[in-house]
């Protein structure tokens, strides 16, 4: 469980939100706002722990940046599993809404 990462993210959130709340709610009491921010920490950590128990691992920005060039090269290689943006999509099968399937009134007329 990446506790340090979760705590660092929560502290960043608390810092940004406390500055915003002080600027926006300067005239009103800040005790409720500060209490809400402090209560959000344990809730955030508990939610992260539950997600980690189910196997969720969020990737860091560093990991996403290293994977981005790999994904781009896969697209340009023209693999069979990728979709080419220049090719037109095949037409869907005709249905009664698109006018391709006979309706009940058409079936009676044909008899």
N, C-alpha and C positions, 0 to 999 in steps of 0.2 A: 504494500500500500504506500503510495507516494505522499506521505503526510506532509513533508516539507513543501512540496509543490502546492498542495491544497491550501496550506496555511499561508504561503506566500501569495497565492491568488486571492485569498480572502482578505489579507491585509491590504493588498492593492485596491480591491473593491471598497473596503472600509475607508481608505484614504481618499479616494476619488469622491465617494458618496458623501463623506463628512464635509469636504470642501463645498460640494454643491449644495448640501442642505444648509450649511452656514450662510452661504450666499443667498439662497432662496428664502429661507425661513428665519431670517435674522430677528424679526420682530416677535415671533412666537417662541414659546419655550422649546429648547433643544433637548430637554431631558428625555422625552419620548423617542426622539429621533436617535439619540445616542444609545438608548436602551435597545431599540430595534436593531441597530447595527451590531451591537454586542451579542444579541440573541441569534443573529443570523449566522455567526461563526460556527457554533456547535451544530446548528441545523445543516449548514453546508458540508461540514466534515462528516456528519452522519449520513447524509445523502450520498456523498462520495464513497463512503465505506460500503454502503449497500450496493451501489453500482459496481464497485470492485469485487464484491462477493459473487456477483453474477458474471464476472469476467470482463467487464467493460474497461478498456484502457484507452483513454483519449491520447491522441498523438500530439507531441509538442510541435511548435512552429518549426523548430530545427529539423525534426523528422519529416514534416510536410514539405519543407524546402528541398531536402535531399531526394525525395520521391518525385517531385515535380518534373525534373528533366527526364527521368526514366519513363514517366507516363507520356511525355511529349514524343519521345523517340519511338515508343510503341505505336503511336497513332500514325506517324509518318512512314513507318515501315510497310504499311498496307497489309496487315495481317487479315486473315479470313474472318476473325471474330469481331473486327471493328467495322463500324458503319462509315461508309464514304459519304461525305456531305454533298458531293457533286452528283451522285447517282440519284435518279428519281425514285421515290418510294413506290412499291407495287400497289396496285389498286386493291381495295378490300373486296371481299366477296359481295355480290349484290344481295340486298335485302329488300323487304317490302317497303321500307322507308326510302330507299334510294331508287325505287322503281324497277328493280331487277327481278324481283320475285312476283309471280302472278298473285293477284288478290282473289278473294272469293267471287267478286262480281265478274272478273275476267274469266275465271274457271267456269262459271255458269254460262257465259256467252259462247264459249268454245264448244259446248255440247251441242 
